[in-house]
Amino acid sequence: MEKLDLLEFFRELKEQRKAVVSVCTANWFVLDSVMKFQKEKDTLVIIESTSNQVNHRGGYSGLTPFDFRKKVLSLAEKNGVQTQKLIIGADHAGPWPWVSLSANEAMEEAKKLVSACVRAGYKKIHIDTSYKLANDVIYDKSIVARRQAELCYVAEQAHKDVSHEDPVRPVYVLGTDVPPPGGSLGAGSKHTFTAEELLEDLDITRREFLKLGLKDAWGRVVAYVVNTGADFTSFDVTPYESDKFGQLRSLLLAEPFVFEAHSTDYQRLETLVRMVNDGFGVLKVGPELTFRFREAVFALCDIEEETIEPQDRSHLVETILSQMRVNPKYWKNYYRGDEVELKFSLYDRIRYYWSDETVQTALKKLLTNLCGLRVPASLIHQHLPDVVEDISGTVVIDPFKLIESKIRLSLEKYYRACENA
């Protein structure tokens, strides 16, 4: 089977003023829906894991890069997705999970992470060293650039070790002008790169790459992350403002890469299309998809209350809220702690708890309770009106299909935006 030419793929994105969606999640319901959607549309998709989510120590998902890639490929095979239509990548690969350590310790962990990703077969590596580490006294652009080059060097060496098995070399994404992994604590950063700042950043980083003999790797930098200004908080979305990007649009014409947009979650279709027109060739999404998953599951819980006797119900919502309160580390820096925010925040910090064993047990019970149950169509419409339009007669519940249909609402939006429709 012919291998995907990654450099050519990103060149074509730029020339055709199109984009590719990059899905950043380890939620297997979401990823299964992505695979089904990709198979139907016959389009390429990027699946990425974030450094705190999946790493050489397991991350919060409990998965190493090798485990993650293996599970993604298993889902692809299950859904008939061709591997040349799939890119697996690393998001924010760098010292983010270890910022409390000394610079030497944190960078050693980051190097192990990057090496593990490349050895596992990841092909798109976003190198992010934009975080001040515990004992950094001086911290400026030159240090960020030097650390990016050091991690790229590790990635290149790791690929040399496995190139006899897979000769396709990784491509790189650089740039750090974005909110941190998991979302920022305040929406709508007012600062976006000016053209002068971006040129300075590129020059400093290029020189650090060349110092380490990474000229060839520099030629495989396919995208650069810049802050779109788009962002979100618990209950507000800050839209992308195209008029701020005039200079950057002009600069992009002279550079070989595309821009990569982070925190595009919850943006409207027309806003995403403007991003693509402005040269954002990669649209990254994560929390919006798990938010859709949560909406669907909570709707199923409401349907369960209408159809299943109390003693037989899953009590899923109570279970996951209990786990969030017992272990608040994933939300305590984002929420005040009231129940509405825990359940319905756009940050969707609840996504960190779906893999909890007790939550998984409750979710399985919910799906078992509802699967195959015949109910009035109006009951489904009441709780999932954007998924089931018909209110006449009865329907047999397929909870998996209902969850998938809810997630598809967002996937369809991104597909249309990437095609510049």
Phi, psi and omega in degrees: 000133184295135179282148177286130175274101187294320180297316179294322179300313182288329174298318180293323176303315182293314182297321184270358181053051175239184182212170175233142178274139176243113182267121183244094180196157172243017178280117189285336172295316179296312183295325176296319177295321178298317180296316179298318180294316180298319179298317181295317184274346182054049180238162179278146177223147175254130175247124183234148172248143180269155188298329179273347182272314181224123176205181185296344177259001177109330181062185182288342178277347184080012185247139169274166176305321178298315179299315183298311181298320180298318181291321178296315179294327177295317176296321179298315180296318179301323184260006177072028180272127180287138186294334178285356175259013186224127174245128176255130186222173179247131180254133180054043178288113184171202188273008185313312183292349187236030184295341180280352180271168174296163182301316181297315181293315182296318180291328175297318177296318180298321179295320177295322178297308182299316179299317180297321180296313182293317179295332179282347178107012174295140184244348179235115187242112172272110180269121184230111180239033189275012186252131176291129183264167196308317185251021176291118175268312174255130181216110181215187184299326182293324178290317177302314182294317180298318180292324175299314180297319179299318180289324176295321178301316178299318179298317180296318178295320179297321180292325177302323182290336183243006186295336178292336178268325183215100185284350182289116183281149181289155170253161188236148171240129179242179179104142188224012187276056186218165172297158180290163176306137179093348178110153178273169180268001177206127187282157169073055175306129184283340183270128167232152180306135165275166178299321180296318179295319180293319178298319177297316179300314180298317182296313180298316183292319179300317180296321178293322177298313183295327177302327182263013178071033186255035181300317180294319179295323178300326177289350177253019170279109188259345182208153179230130183275126172230152182288121179281344189086343176286138182194180179205153171244197182304319187223016179225145177241128175263118184283157174293138179243104186298329186292350178278355191248020181302309181295319181293324176300317180293318180298321184300330181299331183267357183249153184279349186262173170253169171273150174245130183255125174258167179053042176275357183306139174072005175287150179285159181305312183296330177289317178297322178297320177297321176301313181298317178298331181274002175104008175279102184271351176230123176250113184265134180220145178210288183305327180298323182287319177286334173297317176298318177301313180298318177303314182295316182294317178296325176296320177296325176297321177296320178293322178300319180297330181277343191236342186242139179298146185309318184290344182255000183285163183280332185053040185296315183298315178298322182295313183288325176295322177298317179294325178294324180282325178292323183231082187275006191297335183274349181231348191297334178273001183242327188243157171283332177115001178284155189297323181300315181291319178303322185273320195241004181300142176293337173300332178053045178294347176299339182298338181286351188251355181294334181275355177300139186300317181291325177291319178299320179297316179294320179296317178298321179295319177301311182295321178294318180301322188264337186298123178083000181284131178268126183220163175299139178301328181295332178293316178294316180300323180303321186257340179226060186294334180275357179250319181241110182272328186289134178246007184261140173077204180237160178223154174265125185288127167243094186298327180294318179292324179293319177297314180301317182297325179292317180295324181298334179303319178283320180299322179296320179299314181291323178299314180296320179295317181294329176278000180059044184273000000 
